[in-house]
Amino acid sequence: MKETKYISYEDPINGRSFTYEQMQEVYRDLANKEEYPDFDCWFTDMLKSGVFETI
């Protein structure tokens, strides 16, 4: 089974794709923790808003 990946077209990660585990690293390194205090709320919002797309 192919692992789900997520891609973004926004800087600084434009055109890069990430596994779910790598998305946790993106959250750790780049997310605004005051706006998104935990990974789950950030991840859901990033998919819903189109910052990341499932590929």
PyMOL Python script that loads the backbone (N, CA, C, O; Angstrom):
from pymol import cmd

cmd.read_pdbstr("""\
ATOM      1  N   MET A   1       0.840  -1.186   0.000  1.00  0.00           N
ATOM      2  CA  MET A   1       0.000   0.000   0.000  1.00  0.00           C
ATOM      3  C   MET A   1       0.881   1.244   0.000  1.00  0.00           C
ATOM      4  O   MET A   1       1.857   1.331   0.744  1.00  0.00           O
ATOM      5  N   LYS A   2       0.526   2.185  -0.831  1.00  0.00           N
ATOM      6  CA  LYS A   2       1.293   3.416  -0.950  1.00  0.00           C
ATOM      7  C   LYS A   2       0.978   4.357   0.209  1.00  0.00           C
ATOM      8  O   LYS A   2      -0.181   4.555   0.573  1.00  0.00           O
ATOM      9  N   GLU A   3       2.036   4.933   0.781  1.00  0.00           N
ATOM     10  CA  GLU A   3       1.860   5.857   1.893  1.00  0.00           C
ATOM     11  C   GLU A   3       1.321   7.192   1.393  1.00  0.00           C
ATOM     12  O   GLU A   3       1.759   7.702   0.362  1.00  0.00           O
ATOM     13  N   THR A   4       0.374   7.749   2.128  1.00  0.00           N
ATOM     14  CA  THR A   4      -0.180   9.050   1.786  1.00  0.00           C
ATOM     15  C   THR A   4       0.885  10.120   1.955  1.00  0.00           C
ATOM     16  O   THR A   4       1.640  10.122   2.927  1.00  0.00           O
ATOM     17  N   LYS A   5       0.930  11.027   0.989  1.00  0.00           N
ATOM     18  CA  LYS A   5       1.844  12.162   1.075  1.00  0.00           C
ATOM     19  C   LYS A   5       1.058  13.448   0.905  1.00  0.00           C
ATOM     20  O   LYS A   5      -0.052  13.462   0.374  1.00  0.00           O
ATOM     21  N   TYR A   6       1.663  14.521   1.370  1.00  0.00           N
ATOM     22  CA  TYR A   6       1.041  15.840   1.345  1.00  0.00           C
ATOM     23  C   TYR A   6       2.015  16.808   0.701  1.00  0.00           C
ATOM     24  O   TYR A   6       3.217  16.754   0.960  1.00  0.00           O
ATOM     25  N   ILE A   7       1.487  17.707  -0.154  1.00  0.00           N
ATOM     26  CA  ILE A   7       2.341  18.654  -0.850  1.00  0.00           C
ATOM     27  C   ILE A   7       1.852  20.073  -0.579  1.00  0.00           C
ATOM     28  O   ILE A   7       0.659  20.309  -0.386  1.00  0.00           O
ATOM     29  N   SER A   8       2.796  21.010  -0.568  1.00  0.00           N
ATOM     30  CA  SER A   8       2.460  22.412  -0.395  1.00  0.00           C
ATOM     31  C   SER A   8       3.024  23.207  -1.563  1.00  0.00           C
ATOM     32  O   SER A   8       4.075  22.881  -2.115  1.00  0.00           O
ATOM     33  N   TYR A   9       2.297  24.256  -1.924  1.00  0.00           N
ATOM     34  CA  TYR A   9       2.761  25.157  -2.978  1.00  0.00           C
ATOM     35  C   TYR A   9       3.064  26.543  -2.414  1.00  0.00           C
ATOM     36  O   TYR A   9       3.076  27.540  -3.135  1.00  0.00           O
ATOM     37  N   GLU A  10       3.307  26.576  -1.112  1.00  0.00           N
ATOM     38  CA  GLU A  10       3.619  27.846  -0.466  1.00  0.00           C
ATOM     39  C   GLU A  10       5.048  27.828   0.058  1.00  0.00           C
ATOM     40  O   GLU A  10       5.555  26.792   0.489  1.00  0.00           O
ATOM     41  N   ASP A  11       5.680  28.980   0.013  1.00  0.00           N
ATOM     42  CA  ASP A  11       7.044  29.108   0.548  1.00  0.00           C
ATOM     43  C   ASP A  11       7.012  28.926   2.053  1.00  0.00           C
ATOM     44  O   ASP A  11       6.009  29.290   2.667  1.00  0.00           O
ATOM     45  N   PRO A  12       8.023  28.396   2.675  1.00  0.00           N
ATOM     46  CA  PRO A  12       9.336  28.027   2.118  1.00  0.00           C
ATOM     47  C   PRO A  12       9.424  26.573   1.636  1.00  0.00           C
ATOM     48  O   PRO A  12      10.515  26.084   1.346  1.00  0.00           O
ATOM     49  N   ILE A  13       8.294  25.891   1.552  1.00  0.00           N
ATOM     50  CA  ILE A  13       8.342  24.466   1.192  1.00  0.00           C
ATOM     51  C   ILE A  13       7.612  24.187  -0.114  1.00  0.00           C
ATOM     52  O   ILE A  13       7.110  23.083  -0.324  1.00  0.00           O
ATOM     53  N   ASN A  14       7.553  25.166  -0.974  1.00  0.00           N
ATOM     54  CA  ASN A  14       6.849  25.066  -2.257  1.00  0.00           C
ATOM     55  C   ASN A  14       7.328  23.863  -3.061  1.00  0.00           C
ATOM     56  O   ASN A  14       8.518  23.714  -3.342  1.00  0.00           O
ATOM     57  N   GLY A  15       6.361  22.999  -3.428  1.00  0.00           N
ATOM     58  CA  GLY A  15       6.658  21.860  -4.280  1.00  0.00           C
ATOM     59  C   GLY A  15       7.214  20.639  -3.578  1.00  0.00           C
ATOM     60  O   GLY A  15       7.438  19.611  -4.216  1.00  0.00           O
ATOM     61  N   ARG A  16       7.439  20.728  -2.295  1.00  0.00           N
ATOM     62  CA  ARG A  16       7.963  19.573  -1.555  1.00  0.00           C
ATOM     63  C   ARG A  16       6.811  18.737  -1.019  1.00  0.00           C
ATOM     64  O   ARG A  16       5.761  19.270  -0.661  1.00  0.00           O
ATOM     65  N   SER A  17       7.010  17.427  -0.965  1.00  0.00           N
ATOM     66  CA  SER A  17       5.986  16.540  -0.422  1.00  0.00           C
ATOM     67  C   SER A  17       6.506  15.880   0.850  1.00  0.00           C
ATOM     68  O   SER A  17       7.709  15.695   1.034  1.00  0.00           O
ATOM     69  N   PHE A  18       5.564  15.532   1.716  1.00  0.00           N
ATOM     70  CA  PHE A  18       5.894  15.023   3.040  1.00  0.00           C
ATOM     71  C   PHE A  18       4.983  13.868   3.409  1.00  0.00           C
ATOM     72  O   PHE A  18       3.806  13.851   3.049  1.00  0.00           O
ATOM     73  N   THR A  19       5.541  12.896   4.134  1.00  0.00           N
ATOM     74  CA  THR A  19       4.729  11.844   4.744  1.00  0.00           C
ATOM     75  C   THR A  19       4.071  12.427   5.999  1.00  0.00           C
ATOM     76  O   THR A  19       4.384  13.543   6.414  1.00  0.00           O
ATOM     77  N   TYR A  20       3.164  11.663   6.589  1.00  0.00           N
ATOM     78  CA  TYR A  20       2.511  12.113   7.819  1.00  0.00           C
ATOM     79  C   TYR A  20       3.548  12.385   8.913  1.00  0.00           C
ATOM     80  O   TYR A  20       3.459  13.376   9.637  1.00  0.00           O
ATOM     81  N   GLU A  21       4.525  11.493   9.018  1.00  0.00           N
ATOM     82  CA  GLU A  21       5.563  11.666  10.040  1.00  0.00           C
ATOM     83  C   GLU A  21       6.378  12.937   9.770  1.00  0.00           C
ATOM     84  O   GLU A  21       6.726  13.662  10.701  1.00  0.00           O
ATOM     85  N   GLN A  22       6.676  13.201   8.507  1.00  0.00           N
ATOM     86  CA  GLN A  22       7.413  14.411   8.163  1.00  0.00           C
ATOM     87  C   GLN A  22       6.571  15.667   8.399  1.00  0.00           C
ATOM     88  O   GLN A  22       7.108  16.733   8.698  1.00  0.00           O
ATOM     89  N   MET A  23       5.255  15.534   8.263  1.00  0.00           N
ATOM     90  CA  MET A  23       4.377  16.675   8.545  1.00  0.00           C
ATOM     91  C   MET A  23       4.493  17.087  10.012  1.00  0.00           C
ATOM     92  O   MET A  23       4.373  18.269  10.337  1.00  0.00           O
ATOM     93  N   GLN A  24       4.724  16.127  10.887  1.00  0.00           N
ATOM     94  CA  GLN A  24       4.917  16.465  12.293  1.00  0.00           C
ATOM     95  C   GLN A  24       6.190  17.286  12.483  1.00  0.00           C
ATOM     96  O   GLN A  24       6.239  18.163  13.345  1.00  0.00           O
ATOM     97  N   GLU A  25       7.214  17.007  11.684  1.00  0.00           N
ATOM     98  CA  GLU A  25       8.444  17.797  11.736  1.00  0.00           C
ATOM     99  C   GLU A  25       8.220  19.197  11.172  1.00  0.00           C
ATOM    100  O   GLU A  25       8.759  20.171  11.698  1.00  0.00           O
ATOM    101  N   VAL A  26       7.427  19.302  10.105  1.00  0.00           N
ATOM    102  CA  VAL A  26       7.092  20.616   9.551  1.00  0.00           C
ATOM    103  C   VAL A  26       6.376  21.445  10.609  1.00  0.00           C
ATOM    104  O   VAL A  26       6.682  22.622  10.801  1.00  0.00           O
ATOM    105  N   TYR A  27       5.429  20.826  11.290  1.00  0.00           N
ATOM    106  CA  TYR A  27       4.724  21.518  12.380  1.00  0.00           C
ATOM    107  C   TYR A  27       5.717  21.985  13.443  1.00  0.00           C
ATOM    108  O   TYR A  27       5.691  23.143  13.859  1.00  0.00           O
ATOM    109  N   ARG A  28       6.573  21.095  13.869  1.00  0.00           N
ATOM    110  CA  ARG A  28       7.542  21.419  14.914  1.00  0.00           C
ATOM    111  C   ARG A  28       8.423  22.599  14.508  1.00  0.00           C
ATOM    112  O   ARG A  28       8.703  23.484  15.316  1.00  0.00           O
ATOM    113  N   ASP A  29       8.857  22.600  13.244  1.00  0.00           N
ATOM    114  CA  ASP A  29       9.833  23.595  12.798  1.00  0.00           C
ATOM    115  C   ASP A  29       9.218  24.906  12.301  1.00  0.00           C
ATOM    116  O   ASP A  29       9.853  25.955  12.413  1.00  0.00           O
ATOM    117  N   LEU A  30       7.998  24.872  11.756  1.00  0.00           N
ATOM    118  CA  LEU A  30       7.486  26.046  11.055  1.00  0.00           C
ATOM    119  C   LEU A  30       6.176  26.625  11.580  1.00  0.00           C
ATOM    120  O   LEU A  30       5.887  27.795  11.332  1.00  0.00           O
ATOM    121  N   ALA A  31       5.390  25.848  12.288  1.00  0.00           N
ATOM    122  CA  ALA A  31       4.052  26.315  12.672  1.00  0.00           C
ATOM    123  C   ALA A  31       4.105  27.359  13.782  1.00  0.00           C
ATOM    124  O   ALA A  31       4.988  27.347  14.638  1.00  0.00           O
ATOM    125  N   ASN A  32       3.138  28.253  13.736  1.00  0.00           N
ATOM    126  CA  ASN A  32       2.943  29.242  14.790  1.00  0.00           C
ATOM    127  C   ASN A  32       2.237  28.546  15.958  1.00  0.00           C
ATOM    128  O   ASN A  32       1.046  28.247  15.880  1.00  0.00           O
ATOM    129  N   LYS A  33       2.972  28.292  17.030  1.00  0.00           N
ATOM    130  CA  LYS A  33       2.434  27.517  18.156  1.00  0.00           C
ATOM    131  C   LYS A  33       1.392  28.293  18.960  1.00  0.00           C
ATOM    132  O   LYS A  33       0.591  27.690  19.674  1.00  0.00           O
ATOM    133  N   GLU A  34       1.393  29.634  18.854  1.00  0.00           N
ATOM    134  CA  GLU A  34       0.344  30.394  19.544  1.00  0.00           C
ATOM    135  C   GLU A  34      -0.987  30.221  18.825  1.00  0.00           C
ATOM    136  O   GLU A  34      -2.030  30.114  19.469  1.00  0.00           O
ATOM    137  N   GLU A  35      -0.958  30.192  17.494  1.00  0.00           N
ATOM    138  CA  GLU A  35      -2.177  29.992  16.716  1.00  0.00           C
ATOM    139  C   GLU A  35      -2.589  28.522  16.689  1.00  0.00           C
ATOM    140  O   GLU A  35      -3.777  28.199  16.704  1.00  0.00           O
ATOM    141  N   TYR A  36      -1.591  27.635  16.648  1.00  0.00           N
ATOM    142  CA  TYR A  36      -1.839  26.188  16.565  1.00  0.00           C
ATOM    143  C   TYR A  36      -1.073  25.485  17.689  1.00  0.00           C
ATOM    144  O   TYR A  36       0.056  25.040  17.484  1.00  0.00           O
ATOM    145  N   PRO A  37      -1.681  25.384  18.871  1.00  0.00           N
ATOM    146  CA  PRO A  37      -0.961  24.816  20.020  1.00  0.00           C
ATOM    147  C   PRO A  37      -0.677  23.326  19.920  1.00  0.00           C
ATOM    148  O   PRO A  37       0.154  22.810  20.667  1.00  0.00           O
ATOM    149  N   ASP A  38      -1.359  22.614  18.999  1.00  0.00           N
ATOM    150  CA  ASP A  38      -1.047  21.200  18.851  1.00  0.00           C
ATOM    151  C   ASP A  38      -1.088  20.798  17.380  1.00  0.00           C
ATOM    152  O   ASP A  38      -1.691  21.473  16.546  1.00  0.00           O
ATOM    153  N   PHE A  39      -0.437  19.692  17.094  1.00  0.00           N
ATOM    154  CA  PHE A  39      -0.287  19.221  15.717  1.00  0.00           C
ATOM    155  C   PHE A  39      -1.625  18.950  15.049  1.00  0.00           C
ATOM    156  O   PHE A  39      -1.825  19.337  13.898  1.00  0.00           O
ATOM    157  N   ASP A  40      -2.544  18.293  15.747  1.00  0.00           N
ATOM    158  CA  ASP A  40      -3.805  17.886  15.129  1.00  0.00           C
ATOM    159  C   ASP A  40      -4.606  19.072  14.606  1.00  0.00           C
ATOM    160  O   ASP A  40      -5.139  19.015  13.498  1.00  0.00           O
ATOM    161  N   CYS A  41      -4.698  20.141  15.385  1.00  0.00           N
ATOM    162  CA  CYS A  41      -5.467  21.300  14.919  1.00  0.00           C
ATOM    163  C   CYS A  41      -4.751  21.970  13.748  1.00  0.00           C
ATOM    164  O   CYS A  41      -5.406  22.428  12.812  1.00  0.00           O
ATOM    165  N   TRP A  42      -3.426  22.036  13.782  1.00  0.00           N
ATOM    166  CA  TRP A  42      -2.656  22.609  12.673  1.00  0.00           C
ATOM    167  C   TRP A  42      -2.836  21.773  11.409  1.00  0.00           C
ATOM    168  O   TRP A  42      -3.123  22.316  10.341  1.00  0.00           O
ATOM    169  N   PHE A  43      -2.670  20.458  11.524  1.00  0.00           N
ATOM    170  CA  PHE A  43      -2.756  19.559  10.379  1.00  0.00           C
ATOM    171  C   PHE A  43      -4.127  19.653   9.710  1.00  0.00           C
ATOM    172  O   PHE A  43      -4.220  19.760   8.488  1.00  0.00           O
ATOM    173  N   THR A  44      -5.185  19.613  10.514  1.00  0.00           N
ATOM    174  CA  THR A  44      -6.544  19.707   9.985  1.00  0.00           C
ATOM    175  C   THR A  44      -6.748  21.031   9.251  1.00  0.00           C
ATOM    176  O   THR A  44      -7.313  21.056   8.158  1.00  0.00           O
ATOM    177  N   ASP A  45      -6.294  22.118   9.842  1.00  0.00           N
ATOM    178  CA  ASP A  45      -6.483  23.431   9.231  1.00  0.00           C
ATOM    179  C   ASP A  45      -5.659  23.575   7.952  1.00  0.00           C
ATOM    180  O   ASP A  45      -6.122  24.188   6.990  1.00  0.00           O
ATOM    181  N   MET A  46      -4.458  23.026   7.927  1.00  0.00           N
ATOM    182  CA  MET A  46      -3.616  23.125   6.734  1.00  0.00           C
ATOM    183  C   MET A  46      -4.245  22.391   5.548  1.00  0.00           C
ATOM    184  O   MET A  46      -4.155  22.859   4.413  1.00  0.00           O
ATOM    185  N   LEU A  47      -4.877  21.252   5.802  1.00  0.00           N
ATOM    186  CA  LEU A  47      -5.561  20.516   4.729  1.00  0.00           C
ATOM    187  C   LEU A  47      -6.851  21.228   4.314  1.00  0.00           C
ATOM    188  O   LEU A  47      -7.143  21.357   3.125  1.00  0.00           O
ATOM    189  N   LYS A  48      -7.614  21.686   5.302  1.00  0.00           N
ATOM    190  CA  LYS A  48      -8.890  22.335   5.010  1.00  0.00           C
ATOM    191  C   LYS A  48      -8.682  23.643   4.241  1.00  0.00           C
ATOM    192  O   LYS A  48      -9.473  23.974   3.357  1.00  0.00           O
ATOM    193  N   SER A  49      -7.631  24.380   4.572  1.00  0.00           N
ATOM    194  CA  SER A  49      -7.391  25.677   3.935  1.00  0.00           C
ATOM    195  C   SER A  49      -6.654  25.554   2.608  1.00  0.00           C
ATOM    196  O   SER A  49      -6.524  26.536   1.877  1.00  0.00           O
ATOM    197  N   GLY A  50      -6.168  24.348   2.290  1.00  0.00           N
ATOM    198  CA  GLY A  50      -5.480  24.162   1.020  1.00  0.00           C
ATOM    199  C   GLY A  50      -4.002  24.471   1.036  1.00  0.00           C
ATOM    200  O   GLY A  50      -3.358  24.437  -0.012  1.00  0.00           O
ATOM    201  N   VAL A  51      -3.439  24.774   2.206  1.00  0.00           N
ATOM    202  CA  VAL A  51      -1.987  24.990   2.285  1.00  0.00           C
ATOM    203  C   VAL A  51      -1.263  23.696   1.903  1.00  0.00           C
ATOM    204  O   VAL A  51      -0.233  23.727   1.230  1.00  0.00           O
ATOM    205  N   PHE A  52      -1.807  22.572   2.337  1.00  0.00           N
ATOM    206  CA  PHE A  52      -1.315  21.253   1.939  1.00  0.00           C
ATOM    207  C   PHE A  52      -2.413  20.495   1.216  1.00  0.00           C
ATOM    208  O   PHE A  52      -3.588  20.626   1.558  1.00  0.00           O
ATOM    209  N   GLU A  53      -2.045  19.712   0.232  1.00  0.00           N
ATOM    210  CA  GLU A  53      -2.986  18.851  -0.474  1.00  0.00           C
ATOM    211  C   GLU A  53      -2.502  17.407  -0.373  1.00  0.00           C
ATOM    212  O   GLU A  53      -1.299  17.147  -0.353  1.00  0.00           O
ATOM    213  N   THR A  54      -3.433  16.487  -0.311  1.00  0.00           N
ATOM    214  CA  THR A  54      -3.097  15.066  -0.328  1.00  0.00           C
ATOM    215  C   THR A  54      -2.767  14.669  -1.753  1.00  0.00           C
ATOM    216  O   THR A  54      -3.487  15.024  -2.686  1.00  0.00           O
ATOM    217  N   ILE A  55      -1.676  13.930  -1.923  1.00  0.00           N
ATOM    218  CA  ILE A  55      -1.302  13.467  -3.271  1.00  0.00           C
ATOM    219  C   ILE A  55      -1.215  11.956  -3.294  1.00  0.00           C
ATOM    220  O   ILE A  55      -0.914  11.371  -4.334  1.00  0.00           O
TER     221      ILE A  55
END
""", "prot")
cmd.dss("prot")
cmd.show_as("cartoon", "prot")
cmd.util.cbc("prot")
cmd.orient("prot")
